[in-house]
Amino acid sequence: MNIIGQRIKKLREEKGITQETMAHQLDVTQSNYGRLEKDDRRLNVVKLLKIVRILNVNISYLFNEVMNEIHEDENLPFNNANKEVYDILVESLRAEIQHLKDEINFLRVMVRS
């Protein structure tokens, strides 16, 4: 499910912002930004925060769209929609952590040389 990416695309288009403009403000290529809208697993927390700033929208607005897609017992702490949002954020943070670990290891090798 790519609800968050679709929501970002819809908001971007409603505000008349091009993919090129979004890509430039996120420091990514236009094609990378386009893939981000199609596959929200590519989102990371940093990009997500920049996107909500650019679109001038509260981050919960993006996630509320996900929450409204699935009508389940609201008393459950993690219904399927909540879990999807949680999984996206956790995976994003894991990718960021791995990237930082790789950079640290690279720098360690450079310093030792």
C-alpha positions as CSV (number, residue, x, y, z in Angstrom):
1,M,0.0,0.0,0.0
2,N,1.4,3.4,-0.9
3,I,-1.1,5.7,0.8
4,I,1.4,8.2,2.2
5,G,3.2,8.6,-1.2
6,Q,-0.2,9.1,-2.9
7,R,-1.2,11.6,-0.3
8,I,2.0,13.6,-0.8
9,K,1.5,13.6,-4.5
10,K,-2.0,14.8,-4.2
11,L,-1.1,17.6,-1.9
12,R,1.9,18.6,-4.1
13,E,-0.3,18.7,-7.2
14,E,-3.1,20.7,-5.3
15,K,-0.5,23.3,-4.3
16,G,0.9,23.5,-7.9
17,I,4.4,22.3,-6.9
18,T,6.3,20.3,-9.5
19,Q,8.3,17.1,-8.8
20,E,11.4,19.0,-9.9
21,T,10.8,21.7,-7.3
22,M,10.2,19.1,-4.6
23,A,13.3,17.1,-5.7
24,H,15.4,20.3,-5.6
25,Q,14.3,21.2,-2.1
26,L,14.9,17.6,-0.9
27,D,18.4,17.5,-2.6
28,V,17.5,14.4,-4.7
29,T,17.0,13.9,-8.4
30,Q,13.5,14.3,-10.0
31,S,13.5,10.6,-10.8
32,N,14.3,9.7,-7.2
33,Y,11.6,12.0,-6.0
34,G,9.1,10.4,-8.4
35,R,10.0,7.0,-7.0
36,L,9.5,8.3,-3.5
37,E,5.9,9.2,-4.4
38,K,5.3,5.7,-5.9
39,D,7.0,3.7,-3.1
40,D,6.6,5.3,0.4
41,R,9.0,2.8,1.8
42,R,11.7,5.1,0.4
43,L,10.6,7.8,2.8
44,N,12.9,8.5,5.7
45,V,12.1,10.7,8.7
46,V,14.3,13.5,7.5
47,K,12.7,13.6,4.0
48,L,9.2,13.3,5.5
49,L,9.8,16.3,7.8
50,K,11.1,18.3,4.8
51,I,8.1,17.3,2.7
52,V,5.6,18.4,5.4
53,R,7.5,21.7,5.7
54,I,7.5,22.3,1.9
55,L,3.8,21.3,1.6
56,N,3.0,23.4,4.8
57,V,0.9,20.5,6.3
58,N,0.9,18.8,9.7
59,I,2.7,15.5,9.6
60,S,-0.4,13.8,11.2
61,Y,-2.4,14.9,8.2
62,L,-0.4,12.5,6.0
63,F,-0.8,9.7,8.5
64,N,-4.5,10.4,9.3
65,E,-5.1,9.5,5.6
66,V,-3.6,6.1,6.4
67,M,-5.6,5.8,9.6
68,N,-8.9,6.5,7.8
69,E,-8.3,3.9,5.1
70,I,-8.9,0.9,7.5
71,H,-11.9,0.9,9.8
72,E,-10.9,-1.3,12.7
73,D,-11.5,-1.3,16.5
74,E,-10.0,2.1,17.6
75,N,-9.4,0.7,21.1
76,L,-6.6,-1.5,19.8
77,P,-3.2,0.1,20.3
78,F,-1.9,-1.1,16.9
79,N,-4.4,-1.7,14.2
80,N,-3.2,-2.5,10.7
81,A,-3.0,1.2,9.7
82,N,-1.0,2.1,12.8
83,K,1.3,-0.8,12.2
84,E,1.9,0.2,8.6
85,V,2.9,3.8,9.6
86,Y,5.1,2.4,12.4
87,D,6.8,-0.1,10.0
88,I,7.5,2.6,7.5
89,L,9.1,4.9,10.1
90,V,11.1,2.1,11.7
91,E,12.4,0.9,8.4
92,S,13.3,4.4,7.5
93,L,15.2,4.9,10.7
94,R,17.0,1.5,10.3
95,A,18.1,2.5,6.8
96,E,19.4,5.9,8.1
97,I,21.3,4.1,11.0
98,Q,22.9,1.7,8.6
99,H,23.9,4.5,6.3
100,L,25.5,6.4,9.2
101,K,27.3,3.2,10.4
102,D,28.7,2.7,6.9
103,E,29.9,6.3,6.8
104,I,31.6,5.9,10.2
105,N,33.3,2.7,9.1
106,F,34.5,4.4,6.0
107,L,35.9,7.4,8.0
108,R,37.6,5.0,10.4
109,V,39.4,3.4,7.5
110,M,40.4,6.7,6.1
111,V,41.8,7.9,9.4
112,R,43.8,4.8,9.9
113,S,45.4,5.1,6.5
